[in-house]
Amino acid sequence: MTNFEIVASSTGHSFGVYAAESGDAAIAAMLSDAGHKGPADDDVTATALVGRAAIAAAARLGLTLCKRADPTEGAREGLTADEAEAVAKEDPSLVYAV
């Protein structure tokens, strides 16, 4: 599962972070939580919180930055923004936010 931030692109309003298998599934979960029937508006987007998107969302939303395990180092939680930036510079897919 991946965490996605759901945002109305026309206003920049964040509806929160949802864990799902896809962006569409995350939007569906948000709509369900809100009791909304029918499809989302066209301007509602889901951004996977990976790499630099994770770092930016963590700063805005107070999320924890983490690193997936790689061949040279195990997984880590609680990275600083600077540590996450250094990892993302090498491989953005290793950085995520929870």
Contacts in CASP RR format, 6 or more apart in sequence:
PFRMAT RR
TARGET T0000
AUTHOR 0000-0000-0000
METHOD contacts of the structure
MODEL  1
MTNFEIVASSTGHSFGVYAAESGDAAIAAMLSDAGHKGPADDDVTATALV
GRAAIAAAARLGLTLCKRADPTEGAREGLTADEAEAVAKEDPSLVYAV
1 19 0 8 1.000
1 20 0 8 1.000
1 21 0 8 1.000
2 19 0 8 1.000
2 20 0 8 1.000
2 21 0 8 1.000
2 48 0 8 1.000
2 49 0 8 1.000
2 50 0 8 1.000
2 96 0 8 1.000
3 17 0 8 1.000
3 18 0 8 1.000
3 19 0 8 1.000
3 48 0 8 1.000
3 49 0 8 1.000
3 63 0 8 1.000
3 96 0 8 1.000
3 97 0 8 1.000
3 98 0 8 1.000
4 17 0 8 1.000
4 18 0 8 1.000
4 19 0 8 1.000
4 20 0 8 1.000
4 23 0 8 1.000
4 26 0 8 1.000
4 27 0 8 1.000
4 46 0 8 1.000
4 47 0 8 1.000
4 48 0 8 1.000
4 49 0 8 1.000
5 14 0 8 1.000
5 16 0 8 1.000
5 17 0 8 1.000
5 46 0 8 1.000
5 47 0 8 1.000
5 49 0 8 1.000
5 53 0 8 1.000
5 57 0 8 1.000
5 61 0 8 1.000
6 14 0 8 1.000
6 15 0 8 1.000
6 16 0 8 1.000
6 17 0 8 1.000
6 18 0 8 1.000
6 26 0 8 1.000
6 27 0 8 1.000
6 30 0 8 1.000
6 44 0 8 1.000
6 45 0 8 1.000
6 46 0 8 1.000
7 13 0 8 1.000
7 14 0 8 1.000
7 15 0 8 1.000
7 44 0 8 1.000
7 45 0 8 1.000
7 46 0 8 1.000
7 47 0 8 1.000
8 15 0 8 1.000
8 41 0 8 1.000
8 43 0 8 1.000
8 44 0 8 1.000
9 43 0 8 1.000
9 44 0 8 1.000
9 45 0 8 1.000
10 43 0 8 1.000
14 60 0 8 1.000
14 61 0 8 1.000
15 30 0 8 1.000
15 34 0 8 1.000
15 44 0 8 1.000
16 30 0 8 1.000
16 61 0 8 1.000
17 49 0 8 1.000
17 57 0 8 1.000
17 61 0 8 1.000
17 63 0 8 1.000
17 97 0 8 1.000
18 26 0 8 1.000
18 27 0 8 1.000
18 29 0 8 1.000
18 30 0 8 1.000
18 46 0 8 1.000
19 26 0 8 1.000
20 26 0 8 1.000
20 28 0 8 1.000
20 29 0 8 1.000
20 46 0 8 1.000
22 46 0 8 1.000
23 46 0 8 1.000
23 48 0 8 1.000
24 46 0 8 1.000
26 46 0 8 1.000
27 40 0 8 1.000
27 44 0 8 1.000
27 46 0 8 1.000
30 40 0 8 1.000
30 44 0 8 1.000
31 38 0 8 1.000
31 40 0 8 1.000
47 53 0 8 1.000
47 57 0 8 1.000
49 57 0 8 1.000
49 58 0 8 1.000
49 63 0 8 1.000
49 96 0 8 1.000
49 97 0 8 1.000
50 92 0 8 1.000
50 93 0 8 1.000
50 95 0 8 1.000
50 96 0 8 1.000
51 84 0 8 1.000
51 88 0 8 1.000
51 92 0 8 1.000
51 93 0 8 1.000
51 94 0 8 1.000
51 95 0 8 1.000
51 96 0 8 1.000
52 85 0 8 1.000
52 88 0 8 1.000
52 92 0 8 1.000
52 95 0 8 1.000
54 63 0 8 1.000
54 65 0 8 1.000
54 84 0 8 1.000
54 95 0 8 1.000
54 96 0 8 1.000
54 97 0 8 1.000
55 65 0 8 1.000
55 81 0 8 1.000
55 84 0 8 1.000
55 85 0 8 1.000
55 88 0 8 1.000
55 95 0 8 1.000
55 97 0 8 1.000
57 63 0 8 1.000
57 97 0 8 1.000
58 64 0 8 1.000
58 65 0 8 1.000
58 81 0 8 1.000
58 84 0 8 1.000
58 97 0 8 1.000
59 81 0 8 1.000
63 97 0 8 1.000
63 98 0 8 1.000
64 77 0 8 1.000
64 78 0 8 1.000
64 97 0 8 1.000
64 98 0 8 1.000
65 78 0 8 1.000
65 79 0 8 1.000
65 80 0 8 1.000
65 81 0 8 1.000
65 83 0 8 1.000
65 84 0 8 1.000
65 95 0 8 1.000
65 96 0 8 1.000
65 97 0 8 1.000
66 75 0 8 1.000
66 76 0 8 1.000
66 77 0 8 1.000
66 78 0 8 1.000
66 79 0 8 1.000
66 95 0 8 1.000
66 96 0 8 1.000
66 97 0 8 1.000
66 98 0 8 1.000
67 73 0 8 1.000
67 74 0 8 1.000
67 75 0 8 1.000
67 76 0 8 1.000
67 77 0 8 1.000
67 79 0 8 1.000
67 83 0 8 1.000
67 84 0 8 1.000
67 87 0 8 1.000
67 94 0 8 1.000
67 95 0 8 1.000
67 96 0 8 1.000
68 75 0 8 1.000
68 93 0 8 1.000
68 94 0 8 1.000
68 95 0 8 1.000
68 96 0 8 1.000
69 75 0 8 1.000
70 91 0 8 1.000
70 94 0 8 1.000
77 98 0 8 1.000
79 87 0 8 1.000
79 95 0 8 1.000
84 95 0 8 1.000
87 94 0 8 1.000
87 95 0 8 1.000
88 94 0 8 1.000
88 95 0 8 1.000
END
